[in-house]
Amino acid sequence: MIAWDRVNDLRSEIGNDDFAEVVAMFLEEADEVIGRIAKTREAKALEADLHFLKGAALNLGFAQLANLCQDGERRAASGDTKIDLAQVASSYQASKRALRAGQKASAA
């Protein structure tokens, strides 16, 4: 679900304090997008939101979410809006919980 190597690389690149800030910013923005895509019916808007989520997910090591977003983005680009957005949201929530649990474990 999470590419911990990527998480650790990012933390090493930017430092622990900045990492916490980047994670908080990502989660805040991603929460907004996750809430918005459930109501989105226009393919181009859905494509853009899934593209954003994919990029952010790749940066934070949310591998499963990135794959789901990539598939959804590709489908939305071709006009298909029948994407399992509940699965995208579920993957996001599970990844967020796993990341937070990993952060707590590494702080202990």
N, C-alpha and C positions, 0 to 999 in steps of 0.2 A: 504494500500500500504506500509506504513512504520509502524513498531512496535516502536512507540515513547518511550515506556517503555525501550526497549533495547538501544535506542540511549541515553536516560537519564542515564541509568545504566552505559554504557560505559563512558560517560562524567564524571560521579561521580568517576568511578574507576581510570581513568587516568588523570583527571583534564582538564580544559578548553584549556590550551595552547597545551598540548599533543593531546587532542581530535582533535583540528583543524589540527594538523600535520598528524594525522592518517587518517582523512577524506581526506585531500589533497593527501596523498600517495595512498590511496585506489582508489580515483577517477582517478588519473593519470594512475595507473596500469589497472584499469577496462576499461578506455577509449581505451587503447592499445588492450586489449583482445576483446572488443566489435568490434573494427575495424578489428581484425584478424579473428574472427569466421565467419564473412560474406563471407570470401574467403576460409574457411576450408572445405575440402571435405573428409578428412580422419577421420574415426570414432574415433580412439584412440586420435588424437589431439583434436578433438571436445570434447570428453569426458573429457580430462584433463582441457581444457579451461573452460568448464561449471562447473567442480568441483571447480576450483579456484574461479570463479564468485559466486558460491553458498556459499562457505565458507566466502568470503568477505561480501557478501550480508547479511548473517546471523549475522555476527559481527556488521554490521551497521544498522541492523533492516530493511533491504529492503526485507520484507516478501514475497511480490508477486514475485519479481525477484528470490529469493531463491527457491520458489516453481517451477517456470518455469525452472530454471537451474537444479533442482533435476530431474524433469521429462525428460529433454533433456539429462542429463548425463546418466540416466538409459537407455534411448533409444539408445544413442550412444554406450554404453557398449555392447549392443546386436547387434551392427553393423548398426543400423538405422541412417542414416544421413539426413533424411527428417524431420528435426526439424524446427519449425517456428522461425528462428533466428531473423526475423524482429520483432516478438513479444517480444523476449528477449531484443533486443536493445531498443525497445519502452518502455518497463517496466523499464529498466535501466535509460533511459533519464528522464522519468516521476518521478522516485524515486529520481534521482539527483536533479531535480528542486524542488521537495517537501522538500527534506532535506535542500537545500539552503534557501528556503523560511522560513522553520522552524527555521533555524539558525539566519536569519535576524530578525524574529519576537521575538525570545528570547533575542536578543542583544538590542532590542529597549526598 
